[in-house]
């Protein structure tokens, strides 16, 4: 008698399913890492661009005034949903007609903000002001951001130029 084989053996099916599970697992892990990276990069780059905008307005003498950035982060949760570029020597004394609000992801946490310059930090480092025509600041320092567990540090020097630290 001759038997003709049709279909798959149990071992072949189990092996095929195992290979598919491994491929799916690896691709899911890679996709999660990639999506986290796509959220982290805009956070520090966006902050640098906002600082650069205010410093550039000061250097250009726009409105013949100092320009600054206000970071209204929550002291407890360390999150915020907007950043404000303002015209004036401080946020409290600003000309609110010139305020520009930038949306910011509330998944970004401002873990450490030290913008006190050479002075000791008062713990309320919510703003940085750039001097008219020079763009320099007395509020230089660093901001440590955390997005999805990844930490990034943005520095602003006395010259008013923001940079990313690696």
HELIX and SHEET records of a PDB file:
HELIX    1   1 UNK A   10  UNK A   59  1                                  50    
HELIX    2   2 UNK A   62  UNK A   64  5                                   3    
HELIX    3   3 UNK A   96  UNK A   98  5                                   3    
SHEET    1   A 4 UNK A 100  UNK A 103  0                                        
SHEET    2   A 4 UNK A  82  UNK A  87 -1                                        
SHEET    3   A 4 UNK A  67  UNK A  71 -1                                        
SHEET    4   A 4 UNK A 127  UNK A 130 -1                                        
SHEET    1   B 4 UNK A 108  UNK A 114  0                                        
SHEET    2   B 4 UNK A 141  UNK A 147 -1                                        
SHEET    3   B 4 UNK A 150  UNK A 156 -1                                        
SHEET    4   B 4 UNK A 162  UNK A 165 -1                                        
END                                                                             
